[in-house]
Amino acid sequence: MFCLLISIVLPLAFLASIRILKANIKRLKTKVFKRKYGNLTDDMNIKTKIGTYWNMIILGRWLITNLVIVFVRDYFVFQIWVLLLMSILSQGLMILGRPRDSWRDNAIDFFIEFCVSLYLYGLLVLSDFWGHNDYREEEGWILVIIVLTVILINFLNLAYSTITKICKFIKKRVNKCKKAKKEEEIKEEKTNEK
């Protein structure tokens, strides 16, 4: 039931997002657009077409992933191949379009997508598609290591982003306090001169 609901909601969100972007393509950098639809282009490199439409590309990918998982569930090898091809296509788009504003975010996204491809390929190797395999347990552990590496990278990225935002906030507050103190000193000097 949940997957069916997602199959209905995702296409609607996908179409609505594309419509909003197309209607406002010349106003992407304005404050009005950012206030109203900021999440569509937050941290995106809107200098490239791929960056501008990256969130829509991701929504489209989720839509296809959902449809493949729901409607092709009896053909797991086909599912893995489709997901692997989408992952490789996504990596190519990341290289061509550099969809994120910062180099670090692009590199992290690419690394995670590369790990997704490795994981999917590992699932193919573990499936019966290749026949008998003497190294199934070792390959299973490699998949576990891939998953743990992605979790660690995401955690480190979150920690870095959080610490950076906290430092910016503290710096802003300190500067605000210094400015207020300086204004107070100027007022005192003016009062003393009178």
N, C-alpha and C positions, 0 to 999 in steps of 0.2 A: 504494500500500500504506500509506504514512504517513497519507494523508488518511483512509483507511478506518479505521485504528487510532484516529485522533483522533475520528472520527465515533462510535466506540464509547466511548472514554474520557471525552470531554466530557459526554455525557448522564449518565454515571454520577457524575462529579464534581459536576455540576449538581444532580442529585437528592440526593446525599449531603449537599451543603452546605445545601440547603434543609431537609432533614430535621434536621440538627444545629441550625440556627438556630431552627426551629419548636419543637424539643424544649427549647431553652434560652432562649427569648425573654425570660423574666423574670430570667435570670441573666447577661445580656450584659455588665453592668458589673462583675461579680464577678471577683476575682483568679483563682479556679479556672477560670472560663471563659476568661479572657484567657491563662492559662498553657497551657491545653489546646487552645483553638481561636483564639488571638489573631489569626491572619492573616485570619480571616473578617471581622473588624470593625476591623482596624488603620486608623487615620486616617479612619474613617468617622463620619459624623454619625448616631449611633444614636437621636437624638431624632425623626427622621422615618422613616417606613416605607421610603421610597426609599433613604435612607442606610443603613438596617439591611440591606436586601436588595441593595445596589448591586453587590457582588461577584457575587451570583447573577444579577443582570440582565446584567452583563458576560459571565459564563459562558454565559448563554442567548444573548446576542448572538453570541458566538464560535461557538456551536453552529449557529445559523441561518446565519451567514456561511459556515461550513465546509460545511454541507449545500448551500447555494446554489452555492458554487464547485465542489463535487464533482459534484452531480447535475444542474446546469443549465448546464454548461460550454459547451454549444453555442449558448446564447442570451445572449450577452454584454451586450446592451442591457438585457435583463430582469435580469441579475445586478446591473448598475450601478444600476438603478432600485430594486431591493430594498435594496441596500446604502445608497443615498442616503436612502431612507425610514427605514431603521433609524438612520442617523446623525442625521437631523432629529428622530426620536422620542427618541433619546438626549439631544440638546440640550434638548428640552422637559422631559425628566425631570430634567436637571441644574438647570434654572431653577426648576422646581417643588419639587424635593426637597433641593437643596443637599446632595448626598451626602457631601461631604468635610468634615472638621472645620474646616479653615481656608479663609478667603476666597481666599487666594492659590492654593491647590490647586484650588478650584472654578473660579476664573477661568482658570487654565492648562488644566485639563481641557476647559473649554468652548471656549477658543480653539483647541485642538488638534482638537476634534471639529468645530468650524466649518471649519477648514482641510481636514479629511477631506471634509466636504460640498462645499467648493469644488473639491477635487481630483476627486471623483466627478462633479460637474457638468461639470468640464472634460473628463473622459473621455467624457461623453455628447456634448459639443460636438465632440470630435475623431472620434467614431465616424461611421459612414455613416448613422446614424439621422436626422441633420438634412440630409443631402444634401451637395452641393458646398460647400466652405469655402475661401476664399482666404487665410485667416489661420491656417492649421493650425500653421505653424512658430512664430508668435508665441504662440499658445495653448499649444503644447508648452513653450515657455520659461516661460510663466506657471506651468505645472504644476511645472516644475523649481524655480522660485522658491518655490512653496508648500511643496514637500518640504524644501528647504534651510531655510526659515523654521521649520518644525516641528522639524527637527533642531537648529537653533540654540536655539530655546526650550527644548527638552528638555535640551540640554547646559547652558544657563544655569541651569535649574532644578536639575539634578544638582549643578552647582558650588555653587550657593547652599545646597542641603541639606547637602552635604558640609562646606562651610566652617562652617555653623551647628553641625553636630554636632561638628566638631573644636574649635570655640570653647567649646562647652558642656563637652566632655571636659576641655579645658585648664583651664577655670574650676573645674570640679569637683576636679581634681587640685591646683590651687593652693589652693583652700579646704581640702582635706584636709591638705595640707602645713602650712598656717597653723594649723589646729586641732591637729595633732600637735605643732607647735613650741610652741604656747601651753600644751598639756598638759605638755610637757617643762619649760617654764619654771616652771609651777606646782609640779611635782614638785621642781625644784631649790630653789625658795623654801622649800618645806616641809622639805627636807633641811637647808638652811642655818639655819632657825629652830631646829632641834633641836640 
